[in-house]
Amino acid sequence: MDLGLPHEASLVNSVVTVSIGVATVKSQEDADSQVLIKKADDALYKAKESGRNKVVSELV
């Protein structure tokens, strides 16, 4: 956002911003990779829904 890169096609913001969803899991033999991916996706949407241009993390 600080760079002020134009985002002319956006209906949300006139400059490019970044929203990131992160998920972490403690090392486990029975950890399900699909659950980890779903949690990261959920975190991304929480970042977007809560104002965009931020990082949200989830613990699996």
C-alpha positions as CSV (number, residue, x, y, z in Angstrom):
1,M,0.0,0.0,0.0
2,D,2.8,2.4,0.9
3,L,4.2,2.0,-2.7
4,G,1.0,3.4,-4.1
5,L,0.9,0.9,-7.0
6,P,-2.3,1.7,-9.0
7,H,-5.0,-0.9,-9.1
8,E,-7.4,0.6,-11.5
9,A,-9.6,-2.5,-12.0
10,S,-10.3,-2.8,-8.2
11,L,-13.7,-2.0,-6.8
12,V,-12.2,-2.1,-3.2
13,N,-9.0,0.0,-3.3
14,S,-7.3,2.3,-5.8
15,V,-3.8,0.9,-4.9
16,V,-2.5,-2.7,-4.6
17,T,-2.7,-4.2,-1.1
18,V,-1.8,-7.6,0.2
19,S,-3.9,-9.9,2.4
20,I,-2.3,-13.1,3.7
21,G,-3.8,-16.1,5.5
22,V,-1.3,-18.3,7.4
23,A,-2.0,-21.6,9.1
24,T,0.4,-23.5,11.3
25,V,0.3,-27.0,12.8
26,K,2.5,-28.7,15.4
27,S,4.4,-31.6,13.9
28,Q,2.2,-34.6,14.1
29,E,2.1,-37.9,12.2
30,D,-1.6,-37.8,11.8
31,A,-1.8,-34.1,10.7
32,D,-4.2,-33.7,7.8
33,S,-2.8,-31.5,5.0
34,Q,-6.3,-30.7,3.8
35,V,-7.3,-29.3,7.2
36,L,-4.1,-27.1,7.1
37,I,-5.0,-25.7,3.7
38,K,-8.6,-25.1,4.7
39,K,-7.4,-23.2,7.8
40,A,-5.0,-21.0,5.7
41,D,-7.9,-20.3,3.3
42,D,-10.2,-19.4,6.2
43,A,-7.5,-17.1,7.6
44,L,-7.1,-15.4,4.2
45,Y,-10.8,-14.6,4.0
46,K,-10.8,-13.3,7.6
47,A,-8.0,-10.9,6.6
48,K,-10.0,-9.7,3.7
49,E,-13.3,-9.4,5.6
50,S,-11.6,-7.5,8.5
51,G,-10.3,-4.7,6.3
52,R,-7.8,-6.2,3.9
53,N,-4.1,-5.4,3.8
54,K,-3.2,-7.5,6.8
55,V,-2.1,-11.0,7.9
56,V,-4.3,-13.4,9.8
57,S,-3.0,-16.6,11.3
58,E,-4.8,-19.8,12.5
59,L,-3.4,-22.6,14.6
60,V,-4.6,-26.1,13.5
